[in-house]
Protein backbone atom coordinates (compact mmCIF):
# COMPACT_ATOMS: atom_id res chain seq x y z
CA UNK A 1 0.00 0.00 0.00
CA UNK A 2 1.31 3.47 -0.88
CA UNK A 3 1.97 5.54 2.23
CA UNK A 4 0.24 8.83 2.99
CA UNK A 5 1.60 11.92 1.26
CA UNK A 6 2.18 15.51 2.37
CA UNK A 7 2.47 17.18 -1.03
CA UNK A 8 1.96 20.94 -0.77
CA UNK A 9 2.25 20.95 3.01
CA UNK A 10 4.84 22.89 4.99
CA UNK A 11 6.13 21.45 8.24
CA UNK A 12 8.25 22.88 11.04
CA UNK A 13 10.05 20.33 13.20
CA UNK A 14 11.98 21.59 16.23
CA UNK A 15 14.92 19.63 17.55
CA UNK A 16 15.23 18.03 14.12
CA UNK A 17 19.01 17.85 13.89
CA UNK A 18 19.27 14.52 15.67
CA UNK A 19 17.27 11.61 17.05
CA UNK A 20 13.51 11.58 16.81
CA UNK A 21 13.24 15.03 15.23
CA UNK A 22 15.61 14.07 12.46
CA UNK A 23 13.55 10.97 11.77
CA UNK A 24 10.35 13.03 11.67
CA UNK A 25 11.86 15.56 9.27
CA UNK A 26 13.17 12.86 6.94
CA UNK A 27 9.84 11.02 6.83
CA UNK A 28 7.75 14.14 6.23
CA UNK A 29 10.11 15.30 3.48
CA UNK A 30 10.20 11.85 1.86
CA UNK A 31 6.43 11.98 1.67
CA UNK A 32 6.36 15.36 -0.03
CA UNK A 33 6.35 17.99 2.71
CA UNK A 34 8.55 21.07 2.64
CA UNK A 35 10.34 21.03 5.98
CA UNK A 36 11.91 23.63 8.23
CA UNK A 37 14.57 21.69 10.10
CA UNK A 38 15.10 23.54 13.37
CA UNK A 39 18.01 22.80 15.68
CA UNK A 40 20.50 25.22 17.25
CA UNK A 41 23.00 22.44 17.85
CA UNK A 42 24.66 22.21 21.21
CA UNK A 43 24.99 19.72 23.99
CA UNK A 44 22.33 17.51 25.51
CA UNK A 45 22.24 19.72 28.60
CA UNK A 46 21.59 22.80 26.49
CA UNK A 47 24.55 24.72 27.92
CA UNK A 48 25.59 25.97 24.48
CA UNK A 49 22.30 25.75 22.60
CA UNK A 50 22.43 29.41 21.68
CA UNK A 51 25.99 29.24 20.37
CA UNK A 52 26.97 28.60 16.79
CA UNK A 53 29.42 25.95 15.58
CA UNK A 54 32.79 26.95 14.10
CA UNK A 55 32.68 27.89 10.37
CA UNK A 56 34.15 24.54 9.34
CA UNK A 57 31.71 22.52 11.48
CA UNK A 58 28.33 21.99 9.84
CA UNK A 59 25.35 22.44 12.22
CA UNK A 60 23.07 19.41 12.73
CA UNK A 61 20.17 21.25 11.06
CA UNK A 62 22.30 21.90 7.97
CA UNK A 63 23.35 18.26 7.84
CA UNK A 64 19.72 17.07 7.88
CA UNK A 65 18.74 19.59 5.21
CA UNK A 66 21.61 18.37 3.02
CA UNK A 67 20.44 14.78 3.45
CA UNK A 68 16.85 15.69 2.57
CA UNK A 69 17.84 17.69 -0.49
CA UNK A 70 20.18 14.92 -1.65
CA UNK A 71 17.22 12.53 -1.47
CA UNK A 72 15.14 14.84 -3.65
CA UNK A 73 13.19 16.65 -0.93
CA UNK A 74 12.78 20.31 0.01
CA UNK A 75 14.01 21.72 3.31
CA UNK A 76 15.65 24.70 4.92
CA UNK A 77 17.60 24.97 8.16
CA UNK A 78 16.73 27.08 11.19
CA UNK A 79 19.22 27.41 14.03
CA UNK A 80 17.16 29.66 16.31
CA UNK A 81 16.40 28.43 19.82
CA UNK A 82 12.86 27.69 21.01
CA UNK A 83 13.95 28.76 24.49
CA UNK A 84 13.07 32.40 23.77
CA UNK A 85 9.99 34.07 22.36
CA UNK A 86 12.09 35.76 19.68
CA UNK A 87 13.60 32.42 18.70
CA UNK A 88 10.20 30.78 18.44
CA UNK A 89 8.88 33.59 16.27
CA UNK A 90 11.96 33.38 14.03
CA UNK A 91 11.41 29.66 13.49
CA UNK A 92 7.83 30.16 12.34
CA UNK A 93 8.80 33.21 10.27
CA UNK A 94 11.39 31.06 8.48
CA UNK A 95 8.62 28.78 7.25
CA UNK A 96 6.43 31.68 6.16
CA UNK A 97 9.25 33.49 4.40
CA UNK A 98 10.61 30.42 2.60
CA UNK A 99 7.38 28.60 1.78
CA UNK A 100 4.55 31.07 2.37
CA UNK A 101 2.60 28.98 4.85
CA UNK A 102 2.75 26.58 7.80
CA UNK A 103 0.53 23.52 7.95
CA UNK A 104 2.33 21.32 10.46
CA UNK A 105 4.15 22.12 13.68
CA UNK A 106 6.00 19.36 15.51
CA UNK A 107 7.67 20.53 18.71
CA UNK A 108 10.28 17.95 19.58
CA UNK A 109 13.19 20.01 20.90
CA UNK A 110 14.47 19.02 24.30
CA UNK A 111 17.37 19.01 26.72
CA UNK A 112 18.12 17.00 29.85
CA UNK A 113 19.55 18.15 33.18
CA UNK A 114 19.23 15.42 35.78
CA UNK A 115 19.19 15.94 39.51
CA UNK A 116 17.27 14.81 42.56
CA UNK A 117 14.38 16.99 43.70
CA UNK A 118 16.14 17.83 46.96
CA UNK A 119 19.24 19.03 45.11
CA UNK A 120 18.06 20.37 41.72
CA UNK A 121 19.17 23.95 41.06
CA UNK A 122 16.74 26.61 39.96
CA UNK A 123 18.87 27.21 36.87
CA UNK A 124 18.57 23.56 35.84
CA UNK A 125 14.82 23.63 36.45
CA UNK A 126 14.29 26.77 34.38
CA UNK A 127 16.58 25.70 31.53
CA UNK A 128 14.62 22.49 30.91
CA UNK A 129 11.23 24.18 31.24
CA UNK A 130 12.43 26.91 28.84
CA UNK A 131 13.10 24.43 26.04
CA UNK A 132 10.35 21.87 26.52
CA UNK A 133 7.33 23.81 27.84
CA UNK A 134 7.99 27.47 27.17
CA UNK A 135 9.58 26.35 23.91
CA UNK A 136 6.28 24.74 22.93
CA UNK A 137 4.44 27.99 23.63
CA UNK A 138 7.08 30.02 21.83
CA UNK A 139 6.37 28.19 18.56
CA UNK A 140 2.67 27.45 19.02
CA UNK A 141 1.84 31.08 19.80
CA UNK A 142 3.01 32.52 16.44
CA UNK A 143 1.93 29.47 14.39
CA UNK A 144 -1.56 29.04 15.84
CA UNK A 145 -3.22 32.22 14.50
CA UNK A 146 -1.69 31.63 11.06
CA UNK A 147 -3.16 28.13 11.00
CA UNK A 148 -6.56 29.34 12.26
CA UNK A 149 -6.72 32.08 9.64
CA UNK A 150 -5.85 29.53 6.94
CA UNK A 151 -8.51 27.12 8.21
CA UNK A 152 -6.05 24.26 8.58
CA UNK A 153 -3.30 23.09 10.89
CA UNK A 154 -1.77 20.11 12.62
CA UNK A 155 0.10 20.59 15.90
CA UNK A 156 2.05 17.74 17.50
CA UNK A 157 3.62 18.41 20.89
CA UNK A 158 5.96 16.01 22.66
CA UNK A 159 5.30 14.76 26.17
CA UNK A 160 6.90 11.81 27.92
CA UNK A 161 6.09 8.90 30.20
CA UNK A 162 8.09 10.96 32.68
CA UNK A 163 5.47 13.67 32.34
CA UNK A 164 2.60 11.22 32.74
CA UNK A 165 4.03 9.11 35.56
CA UNK A 166 7.11 10.92 36.86
CA UNK A 167 10.57 9.43 37.27
CA UNK A 168 13.63 9.79 39.46
CA UNK A 169 15.90 12.82 39.10
CA UNK A 170 13.85 14.64 36.42
CA UNK A 171 11.46 16.98 38.24
CA UNK A 172 12.17 19.72 35.68
CA UNK A 173 11.53 17.41 32.73
CA UNK A 174 8.41 15.89 34.30
CA UNK A 175 6.88 19.30 35.01
CA UNK A 176 7.57 20.52 31.49
CA UNK A 177 6.22 17.39 29.82
CA UNK A 178 3.05 17.41 31.93
CA UNK A 179 2.44 21.07 31.10
CA UNK A 180 2.65 20.33 27.39
CA UNK A 181 -0.50 18.19 27.69
CA UNK A 182 -2.44 21.20 28.95
CA UNK A 183 -1.14 23.44 26.16
CA UNK A 184 -2.09 20.91 23.50
CA UNK A 185 -5.57 20.51 24.97
CA UNK A 186 -6.20 24.25 24.82
CA UNK A 187 -4.94 24.40 21.23
CA UNK A 188 -7.27 21.51 20.36
CA UNK A 189 -10.29 23.22 21.95
CA UNK A 190 -9.64 26.66 20.46
CA UNK A 191 -8.55 25.27 17.09
CA UNK A 192 -11.52 22.94 16.61
CA UNK A 193 -13.66 25.54 14.84
CA UNK A 194 -10.81 26.48 12.50
CA UNK A 195 -9.63 23.12 11.19
CA UNK A 196 -6.65 23.06 13.53
CA UNK A 197 -5.97 19.82 15.39
CA UNK A 198 -3.52 19.45 18.25
CA UNK A 199 -2.32 16.20 19.78
CA UNK A 200 0.47 14.93 22.01
CA UNK A 201 2.94 12.21 21.15
CA UNK A 202 4.53 10.33 24.05
CA UNK A 203 7.56 8.74 22.37
CA UNK A 204 10.48 6.64 23.49
CA UNK A 205 13.50 5.68 21.42
CA UNK A 206 17.15 5.02 22.02
CA UNK A 207 18.64 8.35 21.01
CA UNK A 208 21.08 10.86 22.50
CA UNK A 209 18.50 11.56 25.24
CA UNK A 210 19.15 8.04 26.59
CA UNK A 211 22.76 8.85 27.49
CA UNK A 212 23.72 7.23 30.79
CA UNK A 213 20.93 4.63 30.66
CA UNK A 214 21.75 0.95 30.22
CA UNK A 215 19.76 0.00 27.12
CA UNK A 216 21.48 -3.34 26.45
CA UNK A 217 18.37 -5.36 27.35
CA UNK A 218 15.93 -3.14 25.46
CA UNK A 219 13.97 -4.45 22.45
CA UNK A 220 14.37 -2.58 19.14
CA UNK A 221 13.62 1.06 19.91
CA UNK A 222 14.75 3.05 16.90
CA UNK A 223 13.28 6.41 15.94
CA UNK A 224 11.79 4.78 12.82
CA UNK A 225 9.23 3.05 15.07
CA UNK A 226 8.00 6.42 16.33
CA UNK A 227 8.15 8.64 13.25
CA UNK A 228 5.06 7.21 11.49
CA UNK A 229 2.94 8.02 14.55
CA UNK A 230 4.10 11.64 14.59
CA UNK A 231 3.56 11.80 10.82
CA UNK A 232 0.00 10.46 11.04
CA UNK A 233 -0.83 13.05 13.70
CA UNK A 234 0.56 15.60 11.22
CA UNK A 235 -1.49 14.37 8.26
CA UNK A 236 -4.72 15.81 6.88
CA UNK A 237 -6.41 12.45 7.46
CA UNK A 238 -5.71 12.60 11.21
CA UNK A 239 -9.09 12.01 12.81
CA UNK A 240 -8.36 12.87 16.44
CA UNK A 241 -7.62 16.01 18.40
CA UNK A 242 -6.89 16.68 22.05
CA UNK A 243 -5.50 13.18 22.53
CA UNK A 244 -2.23 11.51 23.52
CA UNK A 245 -0.62 8.67 21.60
CA UNK A 246 2.20 6.61 23.09
CA UNK A 247 4.86 5.18 20.76
CA UNK A 248 7.38 2.93 22.49
CA UNK A 249 9.29 -0.11 21.19
CA UNK A 250 6.75 -0.75 18.43
CA UNK A 251 3.72 -0.34 20.72
CA UNK A 252 1.28 2.44 19.83
CA UNK A 253 -1.42 3.19 22.40
CA UNK A 254 -3.72 5.92 23.62
CA UNK A 255 -3.18 7.54 27.01
CA UNK A 256 -6.05 9.28 28.78
CA UNK A 257 -6.90 11.13 31.94
CA UNK A 258 -9.50 8.98 33.69
CA UNK A 259 -11.62 9.46 36.80
CA UNK A 260 -13.48 7.10 39.07
CA UNK A 261 -17.24 7.73 39.27
CA UNK A 262 -16.67 8.97 42.80
CA UNK A 263 -18.88 9.30 45.84
CA UNK A 264 -21.43 12.00 46.64
CA UNK A 265 -22.32 13.10 50.15
CA UNK A 266 -24.20 16.23 51.16
CA UNK A 267 -21.51 16.92 53.75
CA UNK A 268 -18.03 15.55 54.45
CA UNK A 269 -15.88 15.23 57.52
CA UNK A 270 -12.19 14.34 57.42
CA UNK A 271 -13.07 10.90 58.75
CA UNK A 272 -15.72 10.47 56.04
CA UNK A 273 -13.07 10.80 53.33
CA UNK A 274 -11.04 8.02 54.91
CA UNK A 275 -14.09 5.83 55.44
CA UNK A 276 -15.06 6.10 51.77
CA UNK A 277 -11.59 6.11 50.20
CA UNK A 278 -11.95 2.66 48.62
CA UNK A 279 -15.18 3.69 46.86
CA UNK A 280 -13.70 7.06 45.93
CA UNK A 281 -10.74 5.30 44.27
CA UNK A 282 -12.77 2.52 42.61
CA UNK A 283 -11.84 2.51 38.91
CA UNK A 284 -14.07 -0.43 37.96
CA UNK A 285 -16.04 1.91 35.70
CA UNK A 286 -13.62 4.68 34.73
CA UNK A 287 -14.84 7.94 33.27
CA UNK A 288 -13.06 9.64 30.37
CA UNK A 289 -14.16 13.10 29.27
CA UNK A 290 -12.81 13.81 25.75
CA UNK A 291 -11.06 17.17 25.54
CA UNK A 292 -13.00 18.12 22.40
CA UNK A 293 -15.71 19.22 22.13
CA UNK A 294 -15.90 20.16 25.81
CA UNK A 295 -14.38 17.80 28.34
CA UNK A 296 -14.02 20.62 30.85
CA UNK A 297 -17.78 21.27 30.88
CA UNK A 298 -18.60 17.54 30.69
CA UNK A 299 -16.61 17.00 33.88
CA UNK A 300 -18.50 19.76 35.66
CA UNK A 301 -21.89 18.58 34.35
CA UNK A 302 -21.22 15.03 35.58
CA UNK A 303 -20.29 16.27 39.06
CA UNK A 304 -23.29 18.59 39.20
CA UNK A 305 -25.64 15.82 38.06
CA UNK A 306 -24.33 13.51 40.80
CA UNK A 307 -24.87 16.23 43.37
CA UNK A 308 -28.40 16.88 42.12
CA UNK A 309 -29.27 13.17 42.23
CA UNK A 310 -27.83 12.95 45.71
CA UNK A 311 -29.86 15.90 46.92
CA UNK A 312 -33.04 14.39 45.47
CA UNK A 313 -32.32 11.08 47.20
CA UNK A 314 -31.64 12.85 50.50
CA UNK A 315 -34.86 14.83 50.14
CA UNK A 316 -36.77 11.63 49.33
CA UNK A 317 -35.62 10.09 52.60
CA UNK A 318 -36.42 13.17 54.59
N, C-alpha and C positions, 0 to 999 in steps of 0.2 A: 504494500500500500504506500502511495506517495505521502510524504509527511506534509504537515501544514506549512503554509508559506506566509511570509510577511512582506510581500512585494508592496512598495509604496509607503511602508511604515518607517518611522524614524524612532529609534530607541536610544535612550541614555542608560548606560550601566555604570554605576559607581563602583570603585574598587575592582576594576576590570583588568588590571595589569597582571594579576596572578590568580591562581586558585579557582574558586567557584565563579567569580566575576568574569575571568578570562573565558571560561567554558561557556558561560551565558552569551558573552559577546560573540564568540565564534559561531555558536549555534544560530543565534538570531541573524547574523550576517550571512551564514551559509544558506539560510532559508529566505533571503531576499531583503532583509531589513537594512537600512542605513544606520550605522551605529556610532554613537559618541562613546569612545572608550575613555573613561575617566579614571585616573590614578595618579596621585602626586609622587608615587615612589616612596621610598623611606623604609624604615624598619618596622617590624611587627608591633613594637611598643608605641610607634607614632612619634618618637622623639624628634625625627627629622622629616616629618611628613610635609612640612612647608618648604623644605629646601629643594634645590634643583641638583641633578647629577652633574658631574663634570662634563665639559663639551664632548669628550670622546666616549662618554658612557651613555648609551641609549636608554631612555626612561622606559619602564615597563609598559606604559600606555603606547608609546611609539612602537615598541616591539610587537604588541598585539595588532596594532593597526597595520604594520608591515605584513604580518602573517595573513590578515584578512584580505588585504589588497592583493597579495600574491596568489591567493586562492580565488580571486575574481570578485571579491565583495567590495563594499563601500564603507569606509570608516574614517573618522578623524580622531585625533587624540586631544584629551583635555587633562591638564596637570594641576588644575585648581583643587583646593581642599574643601571637602564638605563641612569641615569643622567651623567655618565662618559663614555668616549670611552672604557676604560678598562672594565668597567662593562658590556657594550653592547657586547664586544667581548667575555667575559666570559660566557654570557648567550648563545650565539650561539655555542661556544666551548662545552658547556655542552651537547647540543643536538648531536653534532658530536661525542663526546667522548662516550656518553652513547648508542647512536642508529646508529651512522655511517652516518647520512644524516640529511638534513632538507628540508622538502617539503612545509611547511606552516609556515608563520610568521604573528602573530596577535599582533600588538602593541596597547595595551589597557591601559597601565600604566598611571596614572595621579594623580595630586595633585591640591588643590584649595587654593589660597590665595586671598581673596577678598579685594578690595579697590577702591575708586574712582580714576579716571584718574588724577585728580589734586593733589591727596595725595599719590598715590601708590609709595612705595619705590623701588629703583633699585634692592635691594636684592629680594623682592617679585616678581618683574618682571622676573628676571633671573632664580629664582628657578623654576617657573612654566614652562618657556620656556625650561629649562634644561631637565625636565622630559617628557613633551609632544612632543616638536619639536626636540630638539637635541637628546632626547631619541629615537625618531623614527629613526633618522639618525644613531645613535650609534648601533642599531640592524640591520637596513637595510644594512648598509655599509658592515659588515662582511658576512651577509647571502646572499646578492645579487650575488656576483661572484660564490659562491658555487652552487646556484640554476641555474645560467646561464650555468656553466660548466656541470651540470647534465642534462640540457635541460628541466627542469621542476621546477616550483615554483608558489606559491600563496602567495601574500602579501596583508594583510588587515590592513590599518592604520585607526586610529580613529579620526574623526573630531567632530564637534559639531554644533548645530544650532547657538551657540554663535560665532563660527568661520565664519559661512556663513552670519549671520545677525547682529552680535554684541549683546551686552547686557550691562546692568548697572554693574559697579564695577568689571569687569573682563577683563580689557584691556590686561593683560598678557595672560590669557587663550584664548581670542579671537585671538590674534596675533599668538599664537602657533598653534591653531586649523586651522587657515587659511593657515599657512605655510605648514601644513601636506598635504593639497590638492596638492600643487606644487610638493612636494617630491614624492607623489604617481604618479602623472602624468609623471614625468621624469622616474621613475621606470617602468611604463607601456610602455613608448616609447622605452626605451633602452632594456627592457626585451622582447619585442614583437618577436624578431627574435630568441629567445632562449627558448620559451615555458614558460616564466615567466609572470604572470599576476599580476597587482597591482590595487587595488580598495580601495575606502574610504567608511567606514561605519559611518553614522551620527546617533548615537543611543541616546535614552533617556529612562531611567528607574529609578524607585525610589530605589536608593541605598544609600550608605554612602555619595556619592557626593551631595546628595540632602539635606544634613544637613542644618537646618536653613530656609528651604523653607516650606511653608504651603502646604502640598500635600493632605489635607483632601477631597478636591473636585475633585481630579484627578480620571480618569477612571483607570481600571487595567493597571498597568505599570511595571509588573515584568520583570526581566532579561530574563525569558523564552520566552518572546515575541520577544526578539532581537536576542538571540543566534542562531536560525536557519538561520537568514540572514547572520550573520558572518560566519556560517558554510558553507552555499552555496557558498559564495565568496571564501572560502578556498578549495572547492571541485574541483576535476579534471573536472567535467562537467560544471564548471562556464564558461559562454560564453561571458563575458564582461571583458573589461580592461580599465583602465583610467576613470572609472565612480564613481559616488557617490550614494549610496543608503541610504535613510533615514529609520529608524525603530523606531517608536514612538507610544506607546499605541495601538499596533496592526496594525497600518498603515505602509505599506512599499511603498516607492515612490522613484523615481529618482530625484536627484537635478542636475541642469546643470548651466553652465555659458552661458548666452544668450546675444546677441547683437541686437540692432535695425539695420535695413538696413542702416540707416544713410543718410547723405546729402553730396553731392559733390559740391564744388565750386572751381574754379581755383585760387581764392584768397579770404582771409577772413579778415574782420576787427573785432574788439571787438564787435561792434554793430551788425555785421552780425550774430555772434554766438547767441546773444540774440534774434534776429529777427527770427531765424530758430530753436529755442530750442524745440518747440513743435514737429516739424518734426524730429529733431535729436533724440528725446526721444520716438518716436512713435514705440511701440512694437506690432503693429497689426500683423506684419509678422516677428516674431523673428528669428534670425539666431543662430544656434548651430553648432559649429565646433568640431566634435569628436576628443578627444585627440589623439587616434590612428586610422588611421596610421599617420596622420600629421596635426593635428588641427592648430598648429603654422603656418605652411606654407599655409594652406587653408585660414586662416585669412588674411594673407598678400596678397595672390592671389586675394581674393575677393576685398580688398581695392584697389589694383592696377588695377583690371579690371574696377571698378567703375571710377577711375581716368582716365583711357584710354577712356572709353565711354564718359565721360564728356568732355575730350579734343577734341574728334571727333565731338561731338555735337557743341562745341564752334567754332571749325574750320568751321563746316558746315554753321554756321550762320554768318561767317565772311565776 
